[in-house]
Amino acid sequence: MLLAYACAINTSKPLLSISALRHADIGALVTDSIWGKTDWGRDRYYYAREHFGDDRVPTILAALPPDSRVALVATIRSHWIYHYLLGRPDVSFAVLSRGLNSRLKEGQQAAWDAVHRDYDYLLCMGDTCQSLVQHGHGTVEQEYAGQLTTTLLRLVVPPAPE
């Protein structure tokens, strides 16, 4: 009963929408409220789908093996990383510093050595992974292009220069 009261009076995610109350439409309580849209909170990726416009978060998370170590490389405008952090508690996520991001993009070997030592994957949000793939540091496991590009890059040891 407490859950029903909490859902009904939650101001940020109200069960009783204004339009449903005006029209006394009980069916609209289910379809218009966030609780109905998310199957009473069971759909944890509802907001991620709304934000990205696709199922990239659950798809990328499903592609990661258990106990993976993932470094997040995010640009300022693509800051929706918390869905990844909450979706797989068995995966270790870390956000790379801006300095390390810059050194990686410049192709500095010491930065690559540190990343290869500490992580199995890079999850790049924005266009930051394109040069990394070109230099042979990883293979693309999943990629979503468009306004909010997201790439899951499996790190590999780059080929030795000839």
One Martini backbone bead per residue (centre of mass of N, CA, C, O) as a GRO file, in nm:
protein
  162
    1MET     BB    1   0.056   0.064  -0.019
    2LEU     BB    2   0.295   0.257  -0.007
    3LEU     BB    3   0.359   0.251  -0.311
    4ALA     BB    4   0.094   0.377  -0.408
    5TYR     BB    5   0.134   0.648  -0.261
    6ALA     BB    6   0.408   0.724  -0.382
    7CYS     BB    7   0.312   0.727  -0.680
    8ALA     BB    8   0.075   0.938  -0.646
    9ILE     BB    9   0.280   1.179  -0.503
   10ASN     BB   10   0.489   1.198  -0.718
   11THR     BB   11   0.607   1.481  -0.877
   12SER     BB   12   0.812   1.366  -1.102
   13LYS     BB   13   0.622   1.075  -1.109
   14PRO     BB   14   0.315   1.068  -1.176
   15LEU     BB   15   0.027   0.882  -1.174
   16LEU     BB   16  -0.154   1.142  -1.186
   17SER     BB   17  -0.261   1.294  -1.449
   18ILE     BB   18  -0.412   1.569  -1.564
   19SER     BB   19  -0.557   1.450  -1.813
   20ALA     BB   20  -0.687   1.211  -1.662
   21LEU     BB   21  -0.847   1.382  -1.456
   22ARG     BB   22  -1.017   1.554  -1.655
   23HIS     BB   23  -1.136   1.277  -1.808
   24ALA     BB   24  -1.169   1.027  -1.632
   25ASP     BB   25  -0.921   0.825  -1.730
   26ILE     BB   26  -0.809   0.524  -1.634
   27GLY     BB   27  -0.632   0.429  -1.877
   28ALA     BB   28  -0.439   0.684  -1.867
   29LEU     BB   29  -0.285   0.608  -1.613
   30VAL     BB   30  -0.111   0.399  -1.767
   31THR     BB   31  -0.019   0.555  -2.035
   32ASP     BB   32   0.078   0.850  -1.906
   33SER     BB   33   0.250   0.733  -1.703
   34ILE     BB   34   0.561   0.633  -1.605
   35TRP     BB   35   0.467   0.364  -1.486
   36GLY     BB   36   0.336   0.254  -1.747
   37LYS     BB   37   0.584   0.296  -1.947
   38THR     BB   38   0.776   0.105  -1.729
   39ASP     BB   39   0.638  -0.128  -1.590
   40TRP     BB   40   0.674  -0.034  -1.293
   41GLY     BB   41   1.009   0.000  -1.335
   42ARG     BB   42   1.130  -0.242  -1.516
   43ASP     BB   43   1.217  -0.028  -1.731
   44ARG     BB   44   1.544   0.093  -1.713
   45TYR     BB   45   1.567   0.214  -2.038
   46TYR     BB   46   1.367   0.441  -2.107
   47TYR     BB   47   1.542   0.707  -2.092
   48ALA     BB   48   1.760   0.614  -2.290
   49ARG     BB   49   1.571   0.582  -2.534
   50GLU     BB   50   1.476   0.875  -2.534
   51HIS     BB   51   1.759   1.003  -2.568
   52PHE     BB   52   1.884   0.814  -2.814
   53GLY     BB   53   1.656   0.634  -2.990
   54ASP     BB   54   1.757   0.353  -2.862
   55ASP     BB   55   1.925   0.026  -2.760
   56ARG     BB   56   2.231   0.072  -2.670
   57VAL     BB   57   2.261   0.006  -2.373
   58PRO     BB   58   2.170  -0.298  -2.359
   59THR     BB   59   2.353  -0.391  -2.594
   60ILE     BB   60   2.629  -0.314  -2.479
   61LEU     BB   61   2.603  -0.462  -2.208
   62ALA     BB   62   2.566  -0.749  -2.342
   63ALA     BB   63   2.864  -0.747  -2.482
   64LEU     BB   64   2.980  -0.775  -2.202
   65PRO     BB   65   3.176  -0.937  -2.018
   66PRO     BB   66   3.243  -1.055  -1.738
   67ASP     BB   67   3.459  -0.849  -1.563
   68SER     BB   68   3.495  -0.599  -1.706
   69ARG     BB   69   3.703  -0.325  -1.827
   70VAL     BB   70   3.581   0.015  -1.844
   71ALA     BB   71   3.632   0.303  -2.037
   72LEU     BB   72   3.521   0.631  -2.028
   73VAL     BB   73   3.458   0.839  -2.320
   74ALA     BB   74   3.360   1.177  -2.275
   75THR     BB   75   3.182   1.429  -2.367
   76ILE     BB   76   3.008   1.693  -2.258
   77ARG     BB   77   2.730   1.634  -2.431
   78SER     BB   78   2.774   1.308  -2.338
   79HIS     BB   79   2.656   1.250  -2.008
   80TRP     BB   80   2.497   0.960  -2.032
   81ILE     BB   81   2.632   0.715  -1.809
   82TYR     BB   82   2.452   0.587  -1.576
   83HIS     BB   83   2.329   0.342  -1.725
   84TYR     BB   84   2.593   0.187  -1.740
   85LEU     BB   85   2.664   0.181  -1.434
   86LEU     BB   86   2.381   0.032  -1.346
   87GLY     BB   87   2.349  -0.226  -1.548
   88ARG     BB   88   2.656  -0.353  -1.451
   89PRO     BB   89   2.795  -0.464  -1.158
   90ASP     BB   90   3.024  -0.666  -1.294
   91VAL     BB   91   3.130  -0.402  -1.415
   92SER     BB   92   3.410  -0.195  -1.466
   93PHE     BB   93   3.396   0.154  -1.429
   94ALA     BB   94   3.565   0.437  -1.590
   95VAL     BB   95   3.673   0.771  -1.599
   96LEU     BB   96   3.848   0.955  -1.798
   97SER     BB   97   4.056   1.190  -1.823
   98ARG     BB   98   4.122   1.459  -2.011
   99GLY     BB   99   4.423   1.414  -2.039
  100LEU     BB  100   4.409   1.120  -2.138
  101ASN     BB  101   4.233   1.171  -2.379
  102SER     BB  102   4.431   1.356  -2.528
  103ARG     BB  103   4.670   1.154  -2.541
  104LEU     BB  104   4.520   0.943  -2.706
  105LYS     BB  105   4.450   1.119  -2.957
  106GLU     BB  106   4.766   1.177  -3.006
  107GLY     BB  107   4.919   0.887  -2.959
  108GLN     BB  108   5.040   0.824  -2.690
  109GLN     BB  109   5.204   0.556  -2.565
  110ALA     BB  110   5.170   0.586  -2.255
  111ALA     BB  111   4.862   0.598  -2.263
  112TRP     BB  112   4.816   0.322  -2.397
  113ASP     BB  113   4.955   0.150  -2.187
  114ALA     BB  114   4.764   0.223  -1.953
  115VAL     BB  115   4.498   0.130  -2.084
  116HIS     BB  116   4.581  -0.167  -2.150
  117ARG     BB  117   4.638  -0.245  -1.851
  118ASP     BB  118   4.336  -0.146  -1.719
  119TYR     BB  119   4.172  -0.228  -1.993
  120ASP     BB  120   3.935  -0.378  -2.234
  121TYR     BB  121   3.756  -0.113  -2.277
  122LEU     BB  122   3.594   0.136  -2.478
  123LEU     BB  123   3.355   0.401  -2.411
  124CYS     BB  124   3.241   0.607  -2.663
  125MET     BB  125   3.136   0.952  -2.651
  126GLY     BB  126   3.141   1.040  -2.950
  127ASP     BB  127   3.431   1.105  -3.173
  128THR     BB  128   3.689   0.964  -3.013
  129CYS     BB  129   3.740   0.666  -3.170
  130GLN     BB  130   3.832   0.696  -3.466
  131SER     BB  131   4.148   0.719  -3.430
  132LEU     BB  132   4.187   0.454  -3.270
  133VAL     BB  133   4.116   0.257  -3.498
  134GLN     BB  134   4.323   0.359  -3.713
  135HIS     BB  135   4.576   0.275  -3.505
  136GLY     BB  136   4.509  -0.028  -3.383
  137HIS     BB  137   4.373  -0.030  -3.068
  138GLY     BB  138   4.092  -0.142  -3.195
  139THR     BB  139   3.767  -0.295  -3.192
  140VAL     BB  140   3.450  -0.296  -3.306
  141GLU     BB  141   3.154  -0.402  -3.139
  142GLN     BB  142   2.990  -0.125  -3.115
  143GLU     BB  143   2.770   0.104  -3.312
  144TYR     BB  144   2.645   0.449  -3.286
  145ALA     BB  145   2.514   0.677  -3.484
  146GLY     BB  146   2.501   1.030  -3.496
  147GLN     BB  147   2.447   1.268  -3.275
  148LEU     BB  148   2.505   1.015  -3.058
  149THR     BB  149   2.787   0.878  -3.045
  150THR     BB  150   2.858   0.518  -2.997
  151THR     BB  151   3.148   0.323  -2.879
  152LEU     BB  152   3.265  -0.011  -2.869
  153LEU     BB  153   3.601  -0.086  -2.767
  154ARG     BB  154   3.829  -0.329  -2.824
  155LEU     BB  155   4.122  -0.390  -2.693
  156VAL     BB  156   4.441  -0.385  -2.855
  157VAL     BB  157   4.737  -0.470  -2.968
  158PRO     BB  158   4.928  -0.306  -3.154
  159PRO     BB  159   5.108  -0.300  -3.411
  160ALA     BB  160   5.417  -0.317  -3.503
  161PRO     BB  161   5.647  -0.140  -3.633
  162GLU     BB  162   5.837  -0.170  -3.944
   0.00000   0.00000   0.00000
